[in-house]
Amino acid sequence: MTAETRNAPEELGELRELIKGARVVLWDFDGPICRLFAGHSADEVARKLVVWLEGRGLHGLVTDDERESLDPHVVLRAVDGRHPGSDLVAELEERLTKEELHAASSAMPTPYADPLIRTWAAVGSRLAIATNNSPRVVRKYLESRGLTACFHPHIYGRTQDLHHLKPHPHCLNRALSAMGAAPSAALMIGDTPTDYRAARSAGVPFLGYARNEDKEKLLREAGASSVVGSLELVRELLLEREH
């Protein structure tokens, strides 16, 4: 199914309006811009964090459900919830950052993300990244793709205040505030329900990116009404806007 045929005519109209109104574009990182763990399994990273905790006799800090999520952010958030602001959490976060930095070397660019980013920047929109990943990781990846100038200095990632991870809108609000942008003039591009909920909390219109049907199902069940399976369509509609 092509990008064009996956979206019904009425949804294409909604997409056009979203793109037309976007003077500031807030990007999630892992998903819409690249697959960070394409060559370095996120599941394995989560397991390593759990094993590290268990090696320190801290098995009980993570429930069976959290352990089985195989999501490193779930593990990090769980430990922070039980020992907020502790040295343990700081060390765990740094371990995750090092794993993300390693993963950035083999991250797979999302199809059409690079040209869409360059096009959006070229037509005068301002771009920012609002992510749960470490900003150090984002900078490393953007530098490797020659995209740093498209976003600089607006990269808002994970901080030591882990309760501010999405779906909390903190990183979106930081971006909007720094750019002096009204939420209604912005657009968030994300690939998870947490991205959608963060955008809703910040009052920012949302465009979902889903690389497969499972991702699309999760986004639509969360409430996202505009979801694309390819960023090629977004670029086409953006170029259409400019003519």
C-alpha positions as CSV (number, residue, x, y, z in Angstrom):
1,M,0.0,0.0,0.0
2,T,1.5,3.4,-1.0
3,A,1.7,6.4,1.3
4,E,-1.1,8.1,-0.7
5,T,-3.6,5.2,-0.6
6,R,-3.1,4.4,3.1
7,N,-4.8,7.7,4.0
8,A,-8.5,8.4,3.3
9,P,-9.3,11.6,1.4
10,E,-10.7,13.3,4.5
11,E,-7.6,12.4,6.4
12,L,-5.4,13.8,3.6
13,G,-7.3,17.1,4.1
14,E,-6.6,17.0,7.8
15,L,-2.9,16.3,7.1
16,R,-2.8,19.3,4.7
17,E,-4.2,21.5,7.4
18,L,-1.7,20.3,10.0
19,I,1.2,20.9,7.7
20,K,-0.1,24.3,6.6
21,G,-0.4,25.5,10.1
22,A,3.0,24.3,11.3
23,R,5.5,27.1,11.8
24,V,7.3,25.1,14.5
25,V,7.8,21.3,14.2
26,L,8.6,19.3,17.3
27,W,10.1,15.9,16.4
28,D,10.3,12.8,18.6
29,F,13.7,11.3,17.9
30,D,13.6,7.5,18.1
31,G,11.0,6.5,15.4
32,P,10.3,9.5,13.3
33,I,14.0,10.5,12.7
34,C,15.7,7.1,13.0
35,R,15.4,3.6,14.5
36,L,17.9,4.1,17.3
37,F,18.1,0.5,18.2
38,A,18.0,-1.0,14.7
39,G,21.5,-2.6,15.2
40,H,21.6,-2.6,19.0
41,S,18.6,-4.3,20.6
42,A,16.5,-2.1,23.0
43,D,15.3,-5.4,24.5
44,E,18.9,-6.4,25.3
45,V,19.6,-2.9,26.8
46,A,16.6,-3.3,29.1
47,R,17.9,-6.8,30.2
48,K,21.3,-5.4,30.9
49,L,19.9,-2.7,33.1
50,V,17.9,-5.3,35.0
51,V,20.9,-7.6,35.4
52,W,22.9,-4.7,36.7
53,L,20.3,-4.0,39.3
54,E,20.0,-7.6,40.3
55,G,23.8,-7.8,40.6
56,R,23.5,-5.2,43.4
57,G,20.8,-7.2,45.2
58,L,18.0,-4.8,43.9
59,H,15.9,-7.4,42.1
60,G,12.7,-6.1,43.9
61,L,13.0,-2.6,42.4
62,V,11.5,-3.8,39.1
63,T,8.2,-5.8,38.9
64,D,7.8,-8.8,36.6
65,D,5.6,-6.7,34.3
66,E,8.3,-3.9,34.1
67,R,11.0,-6.5,33.5
68,E,9.0,-8.2,30.8
69,S,8.3,-4.9,29.0
70,L,11.8,-5.1,27.6
71,D,11.8,-1.3,27.4
72,P,14.8,0.5,29.0
73,H,12.7,3.6,29.7
74,V,10.2,1.5,31.7
75,V,13.0,0.1,33.8
76,L,14.5,3.6,34.4
77,R,11.2,5.1,35.2
78,A,10.3,2.3,37.6
79,V,13.5,2.7,39.6
80,D,13.1,6.5,39.7
81,G,9.6,6.0,41.0
82,R,10.9,4.1,43.9
83,H,14.1,6.0,44.6
84,P,13.5,9.4,43.0
85,G,16.6,11.6,42.5
86,S,18.9,9.0,44.0
87,D,22.5,8.2,43.0
88,L,21.3,4.8,41.9
89,V,18.9,6.4,39.4
90,A,21.7,8.8,38.2
91,E,24.0,5.8,37.6
92,L,21.3,3.8,35.8
93,E,20.5,6.8,33.6
94,E,24.1,7.2,32.7
95,R,24.3,3.5,31.8
96,L,21.3,3.9,29.5
97,T,22.8,7.0,27.9
98,K,26.0,5.0,27.2
99,E,24.0,2.2,25.6
100,E,22.1,4.8,23.5
101,L,25.3,6.4,22.4
102,H,26.6,3.0,21.3
103,A,23.3,2.4,19.4
104,A,23.5,5.7,17.6
105,S,26.5,4.4,15.6
106,S,24.2,1.8,14.0
107,A,20.9,3.7,14.0
108,M,18.9,3.4,10.8
109,P,17.6,6.6,9.3
110,T,13.8,6.6,9.0
111,P,12.9,6.7,5.2
112,Y,12.5,10.2,3.9
113,A,13.2,11.8,7.4
114,D,16.4,13.5,6.2
115,P,14.9,15.2,3.1
116,L,11.8,16.1,5.0
117,I,13.8,17.8,7.8
118,R,15.9,19.7,5.3
119,T,12.9,20.7,3.3
120,W,11.0,22.0,6.4
121,A,14.0,23.9,7.5
122,A,14.5,25.3,4.0
123,V,11.0,26.7,3.8
124,G,11.5,28.6,7.0
125,S,9.8,26.5,9.7
126,R,11.7,26.1,12.9
127,L,12.5,22.6,14.1
128,A,13.1,21.1,17.6
129,I,13.5,17.7,19.0
130,A,11.5,16.7,22.1
131,T,12.5,13.2,23.2
132,N,12.9,10.8,26.1
133,N,16.4,9.9,24.8
134,S,19.5,11.6,26.0
135,P,20.3,14.9,24.2
136,R,23.9,13.7,23.8
137,V,22.6,10.8,21.7
138,V,20.5,13.1,19.5
139,R,23.4,15.4,18.9
140,K,25.7,12.5,18.0
141,Y,23.2,11.2,15.4
142,L,22.4,14.6,13.9
143,E,26.1,15.3,13.5
144,S,26.5,12.0,11.7
145,R,23.8,12.9,9.2
146,G,24.7,16.6,8.7
147,L,21.4,17.7,10.3
148,T,22.6,19.6,13.3
149,A,22.0,23.0,11.8
150,C,18.4,22.2,11.1
151,F,17.7,21.9,14.8
152,H,20.4,23.8,16.6
153,P,20.1,24.7,19.5
154,H,16.6,23.2,20.1
155,I,17.2,19.7,21.4
156,Y,15.2,18.8,24.5
157,G,15.8,15.4,25.8
158,R,16.0,13.4,29.0
159,T,17.1,15.2,32.1
160,Q,17.8,14.0,35.7
161,D,14.1,14.8,36.4
162,L,12.8,11.5,35.1
163,H,9.2,12.2,36.1
164,H,9.3,14.7,33.2
165,L,9.7,11.9,30.6
166,K,6.8,11.8,28.1
167,P,3.8,11.5,28.4
168,H,4.6,14.5,30.6
169,P,4.7,17.5,28.2
170,H,7.8,19.0,29.8
171,C,10.2,18.6,26.8
172,L,7.5,20.0,24.5
173,N,6.8,23.0,26.8
174,R,10.6,23.7,27.0
175,A,10.8,23.8,23.2
176,L,7.8,26.0,22.8
177,S,9.0,28.4,25.5
178,A,12.5,28.6,24.1
179,M,11.2,29.2,20.6
180,G,8.5,31.7,21.7
181,A,5.9,29.6,19.9
182,A,2.2,29.2,20.6
183,P,1.1,25.5,20.9
184,S,-1.4,26.0,18.1
185,A,1.4,27.1,15.7
186,A,3.4,24.0,16.3
187,L,3.1,20.3,15.2
188,M,4.4,17.3,17.0
189,I,5.6,14.3,15.0
190,G,5.7,11.1,17.1
191,D,5.3,7.4,16.8
192,T,4.0,6.3,20.2
193,P,0.9,6.9,22.4
194,T,3.1,8.6,24.9
195,D,4.1,11.2,22.2
196,Y,0.4,11.7,21.4
197,R,-0.5,12.2,25.1
198,A,2.4,14.6,25.6
199,A,1.3,16.7,22.6
200,R,-2.3,16.7,23.8
201,S,-1.2,17.9,27.3
202,A,0.9,20.7,25.7
203,G,-2.0,21.7,23.4
204,V,0.1,20.9,20.3
205,P,-1.5,19.3,17.1
206,F,-0.1,15.8,16.5
207,L,0.9,13.8,13.5
208,G,1.6,10.2,14.0
209,Y,4.3,8.2,12.1
210,A,3.7,4.4,12.1
211,R,6.2,2.2,10.3
212,N,3.9,-0.8,10.5
213,E,0.3,-1.6,11.2
214,D,0.9,-2.5,14.9
215,K,2.3,1.0,15.5
216,E,-0.6,2.5,13.6
217,K,-3.1,0.6,15.7
218,L,-1.6,1.7,18.9
219,L,-1.6,5.4,17.8
220,R,-5.2,5.3,16.6
221,E,-6.4,3.5,19.7
222,A,-4.7,6.2,21.8
223,G,-6.8,8.8,19.9
224,A,-4.5,10.0,17.0
225,S,-6.6,10.8,14.0
226,S,-3.7,11.7,11.6
227,V,-1.2,8.9,11.1
228,V,1.1,8.3,8.1
229,G,3.0,5.2,7.1
230,S,5.6,7.1,5.2
231,L,7.2,10.6,5.7
232,E,7.3,10.8,1.9
233,L,3.7,11.8,1.9
234,V,4.4,14.5,4.5
235,R,7.2,16.0,2.3
236,E,4.9,15.9,-0.8
237,L,2.2,17.8,1.1
238,L,4.7,20.3,2.4
239,L,6.1,20.9,-1.1
240,E,2.5,21.3,-2.3
241,R,1.9,23.9,0.4
242,E,4.9,25.9,-0.9
243,H,3.5,26.1,-4.5
